[in-house]
């Protein structure tokens, strides 16, 4: 979506570049859409529809536009410079490395438990008499580990595409099934705030919560894993990125329709968090029958499991890049991104750091499924998670306006405007997240 200061000549091996942008190349965008839209995003949008009807539809759409700009910027950095995003961060100073290390260790540990629990919930609802939630969660974690461990990006992308297809069919079916009032929906595209306390912060939260956090940073790594390693793929990447967030938009708008029609009109409230989707399945069963409820739970599982394996794969790629760069730095070598041949061989996916981080996200978090989540760890996790998005947005502004980026691929006015707005938006949400924490219980 975002423009640059010029068109520029493509760099790299001409034989590896497409002659024009084509739908047949689409892939990383589907992966980032599937990973970014988790159960938490769907239930947040569902609750927004439940509380405010169609009033905040415009905010959900803006959320998708903001994320298009962020993902485009991350992908553009990878293709224009031939360097990974972590390499760019490291060039800004050692503070970025320390932030990333603390973030990826603590965030990965807590997210691992959350992702497994979220993926286990719909399975427990579908098969209530088979086993407890914690065992379903551990099973999904191990299945995700085995799948990512033994498959390269190409297979990973195909499976993600199938699961996205299931998500798409289910969410669109539900949106049609509840018979939305299209006149009210179009009116919801007008930027109007609800007449409620804290409506501004609730609106900003909806904008910021649509479709991904660290997965936006992982987009550039998936672009490279696809075999796109130079600026000749820039048009393809931009088309791919737009497809990603149009798909994301369909998911969140569909769930807002469900919330507005099924819950808001009947004045029905559901719990926040993933359990709210289990409640929704009970409501759907009463309204439309068990077949619709089961179909929804299958879509719920596809949504949660794509986020699980997407993070297992994408963040492990980032961690492997971090370790690879650290080793090269100590050896005094350059840290350019992998060559096309290395990408095609799945070298980073087979590396020890990649697989070590996979293990870290799978097995240690299982402790939390049995013991609950330690309060102090959750506070640190929440603060780090809130801090990552302003970190991403503002460092991309820095990198893409500096001499680190070839002049023809630096930010234009549109890119700078969107990334700055995104950075300020997420900074406000970060401050809110920090001030909302119960720090008195931390010490």
N, C-alpha and C positions, 0 to 999 in steps of 0.2 A: 504494500500500500504506500509506504513512505517513499518520497522522491529523494534523489540525490542531486548534487550540484551539476552533474553532467552525465552524458551517456557513457562515454569512455570506451576504450577498446578492450575486448576480452583478452585475458591473459591465459597462459598455460598451453598445453598441448591441444592444438586445434582438432585433432582426431577424436579427442575425448569430449568435445563440446557438441551440444545439439545445434542443428541448423535453425531451429525456431522453438518457441515454447510450445509444449504439446501435453495434452491430457494424459498421454500414455506414461509420462514420467512421474505423475503424481504418486506420492508415497510418504515422505517424511511428515507432510502436513496432516495426513490421516493419523499417523502415529502420535503427533503432538496433540491433536484434537482429542483422541481417545484417552491419552494419558492425562491431559489437563482437566477433562471433565470427569470428576469423580462423583461418588455418591453425595459427598458434602456439598458440591456445587448444585447438584440437582435438588437437594432438599432445601438449600438456601433460597433457590429460585422458587421452589414450590411454596415455601412459607411466605415469600414476598407476594406471590399471587394470592395466597390465602388471606394475608393481612390487608393488602391494598388493591386487590383486583388487578386491573390492567394498568394502573396508574404509573407503575415503574417499568413498563415495557421498554421505554426509551433508554432507561439506565442499563438494562441488560444488553441492548444493542450497542450502546457506547462502550460497554465493557469489552465486547468482541472487537471493536475498532481499536481500542487501546492496545489489546493483546496482539492484534495484527502488526501494529507498529513495533512492538517490542520484539516479536519473533522475527520480523523482517530485518530488524537491525542486527540481531544476533546472527542470522544467516548471512547477511551482507558482510559482516566482519570476517567470518570464516572464509567466504569465497573471494573477497577482495584482497585480503592480506595473505592468505595461505597459512594463517596461524589460527590456533584455537582460541576460544574465548578466555580460557584460563590463562593462556599465554599473554593475552591482552591485559587481563587483570594484574598479572604479576609485574607487567611493565609500569604499572601505576604506583608501585611501592610494596613493601613487605606486609603492610597492614592488610592488603587484600588476601594474601596467602593465609595469614592467621585467621581472618574472618572465615574464609572458605573451609579451613581445616576444622575449626570448632563447629561451624555450621553443619558440615557434611557428616561429622561423627555423631553429634547429638541428634540432629534432625533425622538422620538415617535410622538411628536406633529406635526412636519413638514412632517415626512414620511406619517402620516395619510392622510394629504391633498394630497400629491403626489400620493399615492396609489389609493385613490378614484378617482382622476382626470384621472389617467392612465387607470383604469378599466372602467370609463365612456366614454372615447374617442371612443373605437370601437363600443359601443352601440349607441352613437350619430351618428356615421357614418353609422351604419346599419339602424337606425330609425331616420333620420334627422328631421322629422316633429313632433316628439312626445314631446320632451322637451329639454331644454338647457343642456349644459355639466355639469354645477354645480349640477343640479338636478339628472342627471344620476349618477354623482359621489357620491352624498349623498345616493342615493338608494343602490348603491353597498356597501357602508360602512355599512349601516344599515343591509342589507342582510348578510354581512360577520359577523357582530356582533351577530345577532340572531343565525346564524349557529354555530359559535364557542361557544356561551353561552350555548346552549341546547344540544350539542353533545360532547361525550367523544372522546378520541383519535381514537378509532377503526373506528368510522363512519367518522371522519375527514380524516383518511388515505385512506379510500375507495373512498371518493369523490375526493381527491387529485389525486389518481391513475387514475380515469376516466378522469379528466381534463388533466393530463399528457399524456394520450393516445390521446386525441384530439390534443394537442400541437405536439406530435410526428408525427401523421399522416399528419398534415398540413405542418410542416416544411420539412419533408422528401419528401412529394408530390411536394412542391415548388422547392426543390433542384433538383428533377428529371425533373420537368417541364421545367426548364430553360436550360436543356441539358448541364451539366458541361463538361468542357474539362479535362478529368481525368489525362492526361499527365501533364498539367499545375498544377493541384491540387497536384499531387505527388511531383512535383518540389517545390511546396510551403511548403513542409515539411522540406526542407533544411533551416537552420537558416541563412537567408540573410536579411539584413536591407534595407528598401527602400532608394533610393537616394533622400531623401527629408530633408528639415530643420526639426529639432526636431524629427527625425525618432526614435531615441533611446527612448525618453520619450513617444512617441506615441505607440511604441511597448510594453514598460513596462506597459502603461495604459491598453492596450488590454489584456496582461497577467493577470494583477491584477483585471480586471473588469469582468472576466468570472465566473459567478455563485456564488454570495452571499457575504455578509459581516457578519452582526451579526447572520444571519441564520446558519453560520458555527458553532458558539458557541451554538446555539439552538439545534444542532444535538444531543448532548449528552442528552438533556432533552427529545427529541423525542425517543431516544433509551430507556431511562428509562420508558417513557410513554407506550412504546410497551410491557413492562414487562421484559426487559433485565436489570437486576440489579446487575449482578456479572460477574466475569471474565470467567465463563463458556460459555458466549455468545460472546467471543472475535472473534472467527473465523467467526461467523455469521455476526457480526457487520462489519468486514472488507470486507466480500463479499458484504454486503448491501451498504457500502460506495463506493466500486468500481462501482457497478451498477449505483449509483447516478451520478457519474461524467462521466461515459461512456455515460449515457443518456444526461447529460449536454453537453458533447462533440458533440453528434449528433445534438443537437439544434443549437449550435453556428457555427459548420462547415456548416450545411445546410444553415444558413442565410448568411454566408460568400460566399458560392456558389452563392446564389441569388444576393448578392451585386456585386460579380465579373462578373457574366454573364449578368445580367439584367441592371445594372447601370454602371459598369466600362466600359464595351464594348461600351455602347451607350453614354458615357461621361455625365451621368445624375447625378445631385447632389440632395440630400434630406436634410432636416433640421435635426439637432441633436435633441435629446429628443423624447418623445413619438409621437409627431405630425409627425415625419418622417415616422412612420409606417402607418399613415393615408395616407400620400403622396404615399407610396408604394402601397397601395390598389388601388389608382387611376391609377398608372402605370400598375399594374397587370390587371385591368379592360380593359385598352386600348390594352394590348398585348394578353391577354388570355380570356377575357370575364368576365361578371359580376359574373358568378358562382364561378370562381377562386378567384375573389376579395372578395366576401362574405365569402368564405371558409377561406381565410386568416384573415379577420376581426374576425371570430369566434375563430380562433387560437390565434389571438392577445388578445381577451378578456380572453381566458383560461389562457394565459401567465400572464396577469396582475392580474386576480382575484385569481389565485393560490398564487401569491406573497402576495396579500392582506390578504387572510385568513391564509396563512402560518405565516406571521409576527404577525397577530392578535393572533394566537395561541402560536407560539414559544416564542416570546418575552414576552408575558403575563406569560408564564411558568417561564421564567427567573426572571421577576419582582416578581412573587409570591414566588419564592425561596429566593430572596433577603429579602423580608419582613419576611418570615418564619425564616430565619437564624437570622435576627435582633432580632426578638421576643425571640428566644431560647437563644441567646447570653445574652440578658438582664435578662433572667430567670436563667442563669447559666447552661443551658442544652446543650448536645451535638447536633450537627447539621448534623447528618448522613442523607443520602438521604432517601426517602420514602421506606418502605418495599414493597415487591411484592404485598401484599394484598391492601395496600394503593394506589399503582399505578393502580391496576386493578379497584379499585372503583372510580378512577378519582378524588381523594381527592383534589389534587392541582388545577385541572380544575374547581372545584366547589367552590374554596376558594374566600373570599372577595377580596384579593389583585389581584388575576387573573382577576376577573370581573371588578374591579376598573380600571385596566390598559386597559382592553378592551374598557371601556367607554371613557377613556382618549384619546385613539387613534382614536375614532370614532367621538365624538361630538364636542369637542373644535376645532379640525382642520377644521371643516366645515366653521368656520369664515374665514379661509384663502381662501376658494373657492369663497367667495364673495368679500373679500377686497384685494386679492393679498397677496403675501408673504412678510412680513416686511424684509427690507434689512439686518439689523443687525442680525436678527434671522437666516437668510439664511447663512450668513458668519459663525456664530457659528456652525450651523448645518453642513456646509461643512467641517469645520476644525475637528469637533468631529467625523464625519463619516470617514474622511481620517485617523484619529489617531487610530480608533478602530482596524483595521487590523494589524498594527505593534504591538499594545498592545496585541492582541490575540496571534499572532505568538510567540512573545518573552516571554510572560508569560507562554505559554505552554512549551517552551524550559526550562524555570526555574522550573516549577512544575514537569515535567517528567524526570528531571535529579536529583531530590532531594530525600531526605528520605521520603517525603510525598507520594511517589509512591512506591509500593512494588518492590523489586529489579528486579524480573523477568519481570516486565512490564515497566521498564524504557526505555528511548530512546536508540537505537543503533546508529551506525554511519549514516545510511541512514536517519533515522528520524531527527537526529540533523542537518544533512546537508540540508534536505529539509525545515525544519522549520526555520533554520537560513537564508537560501536564501529567503524564503517567508518574514521573518521579515525585512530583508534589502530592498527587493523589495518594500514593502509597506511603509517603512520609507522614501524611495526616493519619492514615489508618494505622501506621506503625506506632505513632504517639498514642493513639487511642488504645491500641492493644496493650501497650506498656502501662498506661495509667489505669486500665481496667483490671490489671493483675492484683491479687491480694498479697502485696509484698510483706505485710505484717506477719504472715505465716511462713514466709521464706526463711527468715532468720531464726 
